Amino acid sequence: MLNHLKKIEISNKKIRDNYQQHFSPEEKKIYKNLIKEFSDLSRAEHGNDQYMRAFYSASLNLLKTDPTIFSVLYRVLKKRDINHKHLANLFFRTIQFEKLFPTKDKDYPKKFINPKLWEKEIKLIIETKKNDIENVLIEKDTTTTIYQRYAGIKIILSSLLNEKSLNVADFGCGGNYGLPGIVSGMKFKKIIDNSDDSQLTKLLREKINIKHGLAVDKENPYLPASKKWRYTCSFYPNELGMLKHVIKMEQKLKKVKKIKFLQSDILELPKKKLFYKKHYYDTICISTVCYQMPEDQKKIITIARHMLKHDGILILQDFAENDKKDSDKLNFNISWFSKPFSYRTFVASEKTSWKIKEILKWNNGRCLEVQPGKDFKLLKAYLDK
Ligand SMILES: C[S@@+](CC[C@H](N)C(=O)[O-])C[C@H]1O[C@@H](n2cnc3c(N)ncnc32)[C@H](O)[C@@H]1O
């Protein structure tokens, strides 16, 4: 089947123009899903980033007219377990990485406001670096790390666990900003708070006392290559000016010694006896990670339950909603951008019988506006007691 795609790729213009006609049923299905994903992304706001919209319009057009980009994405989907959303997201990061690092294009992003320019550039990159691009798409995950996302986690910590000195773990910590930032009292940006009496803003200002912190990620965030990839993932093109502030913040946070970093796959934790402590943590948070491993959510919850104290709380945060058929699960298959307030903060604990409860809803993954989620009353019960 892959040979068949290769033939289409190199065949004459007439065939290439209408290349979808020659698809197998499976290729047709994947093509349809990718077109839907890229077309959603070409219409999404991306925090008002016109470069991103132009990028996705260009990619969509290339998908429709040029078999090369489809065959690259198709091969990736055959070689790794990744959903279309994550892949489309990763595709932009892979191209942005090329522009920022190997090419070091001084005109990036300024020049790329126009889909036509993007089209030429994406084509050129794919043609000249097809193997590199494919390898990145096969091996990498997005490691976008945003301190502001830990606002949701801090709100839960302040409300449910106040006054105690806490043991906290952060699974999939990315650049490891969250716990070091909270421990050192680093401020969050002001949020538009749609709760009564700005309760959530007040919680955000509380001081949290962390006794022991563990941050886990399969990537070591302090290696130069991980940093480059993280910077590529963490910024929309129009946010790249913030990079110097983020580098400064990282230098500050690296000095916070209370949070221990462990390089490990979350699923491998049961093998790490020293770290797989039974009923040790008050809270485990997992922010913007599970969407990358949706099939493993139950395994992750089992690991977290082993490590949490009996009254401990698991905080999950993601572009997700409760699964309609299974209340122990989240559904990640919702449109990140076209459906507002789809970035959400959930909790699960013995008190909820490990059912996942939706506490907060954020306007997007930049977390500058918050609304009570459908199970907000759980948090309110603590606040009002
Ligand atoms: C999108 S980043 C989220 C970073 C941070 N938690 C945040 O919300 O800003 C996802 C992180 O999860 C990590 N990750 C994904 N799967 C993992 C796994 N199986 N074990 C450990 N880390 C994983 C990735 O390496 C990446 O750093």
The ligand as an ORCA input file, in Angstrom:
! r2SCAN-3c Opt
* xyz 0 1
  C       2.109     19.143     26.296
  S       3.366     18.791     27.461
  C       2.630     19.360     28.968
  C       3.591     20.058     29.878
  C       2.972     20.643     31.137
  N       2.431     19.599     31.981
  C       1.909     21.661     30.805
  O       0.692     21.371     30.949
  O       2.235     22.813     30.419
  C       3.215     17.027     27.606
  C       4.412     16.392     28.285
  O       4.085     15.042     28.603
  C       5.227     14.254     28.391
  N       4.799     12.865     28.211
  C       3.991     12.364     27.251
  N       3.835     11.038     27.419
  C       4.568     10.702     28.516
  C       4.813      9.469     29.186
  N       4.282      8.334     28.752
  N       5.617      9.488     30.266
  C       6.181     10.656     30.700
  N       5.979     11.843     30.101
  C       5.181     11.865     29.022
  C       5.865     14.855     27.147
  O       7.250     14.505     27.078
  C       5.649     16.343     27.394
  O       6.729     16.930     28.047
*
